[in-house]
Amino acid sequence: MFKFLKEVVAEMKKVSWPTMPELLKKTAIVIFSVSLLMGFIYLLDLGISTLIRNLK
């Protein structure tokens, strides 16, 4: 078990972590993309709901 944890620590030291500006930029991109997709799905749902309501 301890050997495994030592190997995990060794591998984690090899990881290249993003800088704070990179992290903030990528986080903003993800939030924007998710918001855009959420708005598209909302409008699509609204349109389909209206279409179904008018067909009755």
N, C-alpha and C positions, 0 to 999 in steps of 0.2 A: 504494500500500500504506500509506504513512504517513498519507494523508488518511483512509483507512478507520479506522486506529487512533485518530486524533484524534477522529473522529466517535464511535467506541465509547467513548472516555473521556468525551466530552461527554454522551453518553446515560447512562452509568453515574452521572454526577454528579446526574442528574435522578431517579434511583431513590430511593424512600423505604425505607430499610433498617429492619428491626424493631429495637426496643430489646432489651436482654438479657432483661428479664422477659418480654416478648412471645415471644421466641425460645424461652425455657425452657418457657413454658406450652404453646406450640404443639408443641414437641418431645415433651412429656409426653403430650399428647393423641394424637399420632401413635403413640407407643410403646404406649399403652394400647389404642388401636383395633386396631393390628396384633396385639397379644397376644390380644385378645378374638377376633378373626377366626381366628387360628391355633388357639386352643383349640376353637372351633366346628368348624373343618375337621378337627381331630384326632378329636374325638368322632364326627363324621359318618363319617370313614374307619374308625374302630374299629367303629362299628355296621354299616357295609356289609361289612367284613371278616368280622365274626361271622356276619352273615346268610348270606354266601356259604359260609363254613365249615360252617354247619349244614345247608345245602341239599344238600351232597354225600352 
